Amino acid sequence: MKFLDIAPLARLNSFLDSVDVGDLIVKGDLEAYSCKLAGLDKKLSRSLEEEVAAGSASPSSLSKSPVGPLQESSSRKTLVYLILTLNHIYPDYDFSLLRAHHFKKEEGVTAIEETIDAHLVEASKVWETTPGFGEEPLLDCLWSSIDEAISLKECDVYSYKSDMESDPFGEKGSVWSFNYFFYNKKLKRILYLSCRGLSKTAVELSVTTDYKYNTDDEGEEVDAATSMANEMDL
């Protein structure tokens, strides 16, 4: 799969990388990929397709797949694209053992829009006060950029059902998370949007991290304290 460098998405992805909203740190991913396979992706795709086709228990289980009947090559390819997307987004994890039951097909964009908007309310406030970002509301910018990249009306929407143990959604201090794949079969393109709300207390206990965007001056205070501690160690 080929990463698509789309400027509006890159701008949003940069902002969502780490947003301090008070008690939580919001961390997001927003990337689009072409479904044209090459190299290692092509080899893994072939292997996954063979395993999926051969490893299902019965024809009835094949037909209940959220990506469509797995007897059909197009359905198996959809599953492969979802798996490969996760592998590209989170290279520190291996999702190659996932199967159809690890995913869910959503009813459509309207069904998930409220969930996404609700979780990004606080991040939207930070967006408005961050230089270089607040010329239009975050959610307006987000949805228009996604639509431009993937054509929402032509998309099937899927989500990954995390096991909260072997993937980034089970990260220490995670309070909430969502992830959605927007798949446009006609364009042979997939867009992935995910956000996690991490407890700042839990994050700071595990590692000292600098955050790009803050609701206040806490980031500067943390940087100063860290710098002072380092000087004392020296």
C-alpha positions as CSV (number, residue, x, y, z in Angstrom):
1,M,0.0,0.0,0.0
2,K,1.2,3.5,-0.8
3,F,0.9,6.4,1.7
4,L,-0.8,9.3,0.1
5,D,0.7,12.7,1.0
6,I,-2.4,14.9,1.1
7,A,-1.7,18.3,2.5
8,P,-5.0,18.9,4.4
9,L,-4.7,15.5,6.1
10,A,-1.1,16.1,7.0
11,R,-1.9,19.4,8.6
12,L,-4.7,17.8,10.7
13,N,-2.5,14.8,11.5
14,S,0.2,17.2,12.8
15,F,-2.2,18.9,15.1
16,L,-3.8,15.6,16.4
17,D,-0.4,14.1,17.1
18,S,-0.6,15.3,20.7
19,V,-3.2,17.7,22.1
20,D,-3.3,18.7,25.8
21,V,-6.9,19.2,26.8
22,G,-6.5,19.4,30.5
23,D,-6.7,16.1,32.3
24,L,-6.2,14.2,29.0
25,I,-3.8,14.1,26.1
26,V,-5.6,13.5,22.8
27,K,-3.4,11.5,20.3
28,G,-4.7,11.0,16.8
29,D,-3.8,9.4,13.5
30,L,-5.3,10.5,10.1
31,E,-3.7,9.0,7.0
32,A,-4.8,7.8,3.6
33,Y,-3.4,5.0,1.5
34,S,-3.7,3.7,-2.0
35,C,-4.8,0.0,-2.1
36,K,-2.3,-0.8,-4.8
37,L,0.0,-3.5,-3.4
38,A,3.7,-4.1,-4.0
39,G,6.7,-5.7,-2.4
40,L,6.2,-7.1,1.1
41,D,2.5,-5.9,1.1
42,K,1.8,-8.0,-1.9
43,K,3.4,-11.1,-0.4
44,L,1.6,-10.6,2.9
45,S,-1.7,-10.0,1.0
46,R,-1.3,-13.3,-0.8
47,S,-0.5,-15.2,2.3
48,L,-3.4,-13.7,4.3
49,E,-5.9,-14.4,1.5
50,E,-4.9,-18.0,1.4
51,E,-5.1,-18.3,5.2
52,V,-8.5,-16.6,5.4
53,A,-9.9,-18.8,2.6
54,A,-8.6,-22.0,4.0
55,G,-8.9,-21.4,7.8
56,S,-12.6,-20.7,8.1
57,A,-14.7,-23.3,9.9
58,S,-17.7,-23.4,7.6
59,P,-19.4,-21.7,4.7
60,S,-21.9,-20.1,7.1
61,S,-19.0,-18.5,9.0
62,L,-17.7,-17.2,5.7
63,S,-20.9,-15.5,4.8
64,K,-21.2,-13.7,8.2
65,S,-18.1,-11.7,7.7
66,P,-18.4,-7.9,8.2
67,V,-16.4,-7.3,5.0
68,G,-18.7,-9.6,3.0
69,P,-18.7,-13.3,2.0
70,L,-15.1,-14.5,2.3
71,Q,-15.7,-16.9,-0.5
72,E,-15.4,-13.8,-2.7
73,S,-11.9,-12.4,-3.5
74,S,-13.1,-8.8,-3.2
75,S,-14.2,-9.4,0.4
76,R,-10.9,-11.1,1.3
77,K,-9.0,-8.1,-0.3
78,T,-11.0,-5.7,1.8
79,L,-10.0,-7.6,5.0
80,V,-6.4,-7.5,3.8
81,Y,-6.5,-3.8,3.2
82,L,-7.8,-3.2,6.8
83,I,-5.0,-5.3,8.2
84,L,-2.3,-3.8,6.1
85,T,-3.5,-0.3,7.0
86,L,-3.1,-1.0,10.7
87,N,0.4,-2.5,10.1
88,H,1.4,0.7,8.3
89,I,0.0,3.1,10.9
90,Y,1.4,1.2,13.9
91,P,4.7,-0.4,12.8
92,D,5.6,-1.4,16.3
93,Y,2.7,-3.9,16.3
94,D,1.9,-6.9,14.2
95,F,-1.7,-7.2,13.0
96,S,-1.2,-10.0,10.5
97,L,-3.1,-12.5,12.7
98,L,-6.3,-10.5,12.7
99,R,-9.3,-12.0,10.9
100,A,-12.7,-10.7,9.9
101,H,-14.3,-11.1,13.3
102,H,-11.8,-8.5,14.7
103,F,-13.6,-5.8,12.6
104,K,-17.1,-4.3,12.4
105,K,-18.9,-2.7,9.5
106,E,-20.5,0.5,10.6
107,E,-23.9,1.6,9.4
108,G,-22.4,4.6,7.6
109,V,-20.8,8.0,8.1
110,T,-23.8,9.6,9.8
111,A,-23.8,6.8,12.5
112,I,-20.2,7.5,13.6
113,E,-20.0,11.3,13.0
114,E,-21.6,12.0,16.4
115,T,-19.1,9.8,18.2
116,I,-16.1,11.5,16.5
117,D,-17.4,15.0,17.1
118,A,-18.2,14.4,20.7
119,H,-14.7,13.1,21.5
120,L,-13.0,16.0,19.8
121,V,-15.0,18.8,21.5
122,E,-12.1,19.8,23.8
123,A,-9.5,19.4,21.1
124,S,-11.6,21.8,19.0
125,K,-11.2,24.5,21.6
126,V,-7.4,24.1,21.5
127,W,-7.4,24.2,17.7
128,E,-9.2,27.6,17.8
129,T,-6.4,29.1,20.0
130,T,-3.4,27.5,18.3
131,P,-1.6,29.8,15.8
132,G,-1.8,28.6,12.3
133,F,-4.8,26.3,12.8
134,G,-7.9,28.1,14.0
135,E,-9.1,29.9,10.9
136,E,-12.1,27.5,10.6
137,P,-13.6,25.0,13.2
138,L,-11.6,21.8,13.6
139,L,-14.6,19.5,12.9
140,D,-15.5,21.4,9.7
141,C,-11.9,21.2,8.6
142,L,-11.7,17.5,9.5
143,W,-14.8,16.4,7.6
144,S,-14.2,18.5,4.5
145,S,-10.7,17.2,4.3
146,I,-11.8,13.6,4.7
147,D,-14.5,14.0,2.1
148,E,-12.1,15.6,-0.3
149,A,-9.6,12.8,0.1
150,I,-12.0,9.8,0.1
151,S,-15.5,10.9,-1.1
152,L,-17.6,10.0,1.9
153,K,-20.7,9.2,0.0
154,E,-19.0,6.3,-1.8
155,C,-17.3,4.8,1.3
156,D,-17.9,1.7,3.4
157,V,-16.9,2.4,7.0
158,Y,-15.3,-0.2,9.3
159,S,-13.8,-0.2,12.8
160,Y,-11.3,-2.4,14.5
161,K,-12.4,-4.2,17.7
162,S,-9.4,-3.8,19.9
163,D,-8.5,-6.5,22.4
164,M,-7.0,-3.7,24.6
165,E,-3.9,-5.8,25.3
166,S,-1.8,-6.3,22.1
167,D,-2.4,-3.1,20.3
168,P,-2.0,0.7,20.9
169,F,-5.6,1.1,22.1
170,G,-4.7,-0.6,25.3
171,E,-1.9,1.8,26.1
172,K,-1.5,2.6,29.7
173,G,-3.9,5.4,30.8
174,S,-6.2,5.1,27.9
175,V,-9.6,6.6,28.9
176,W,-11.4,6.4,25.5
177,S,-10.6,5.6,21.9
178,F,-12.1,5.3,18.5
179,N,-10.9,4.1,15.1
180,Y,-12.5,4.1,11.7
181,F,-11.5,3.0,8.2
182,F,-13.2,4.8,5.3
183,Y,-12.8,2.5,2.3
184,N,-13.7,3.7,-1.2
185,K,-13.6,0.6,-3.4
186,K,-14.0,2.6,-6.6
187,L,-11.0,4.8,-5.8
188,K,-9.1,1.9,-4.4
189,R,-8.2,4.1,-1.5
190,I,-8.6,3.7,2.3
191,L,-8.5,6.5,4.9
192,Y,-7.9,5.8,8.6
193,L,-8.9,8.0,11.5
194,S,-8.2,7.2,15.1
195,C,-8.0,9.1,18.4
196,R,-7.2,8.1,21.9
197,G,-7.8,10.1,25.1
198,L,-4.9,9.3,27.5
199,S,-4.9,10.2,31.2
200,K,-2.2,12.9,31.6
201,T,-1.4,11.5,35.1
202,A,-0.8,8.0,33.8
203,V,1.3,9.3,30.9
204,E,3.4,11.5,33.1
205,L,4.0,8.7,35.6
206,S,5.3,6.4,32.9
207,V,7.4,8.8,30.9
208,T,8.2,12.5,30.7
209,T,6.8,13.7,27.3
210,D,6.7,17.1,25.6
211,Y,3.3,17.9,24.1
212,K,3.0,20.1,21.0
213,Y,-0.3,21.9,21.8
214,N,-1.5,22.8,25.2
215,T,-4.5,24.4,26.8
216,D,-2.3,26.3,29.2
217,D,1.4,26.8,30.0
218,E,1.9,23.4,31.7
219,G,4.1,22.2,28.9
220,E,6.6,25.0,29.5
221,E,6.6,24.3,33.2
222,V,7.3,20.6,32.6
223,D,10.1,21.5,30.1
224,A,11.7,23.8,32.7
225,A,11.5,21.2,35.5
226,T,12.9,18.5,33.2
227,S,15.8,20.8,32.1
228,M,16.6,21.7,35.8
229,A,16.6,18.0,36.8
230,N,19.0,17.2,33.9
231,E,21.4,20.0,34.9
232,M,21.4,18.8,38.5
233,D,22.3,15.2,37.4
234,L,25.2,16.7,35.5
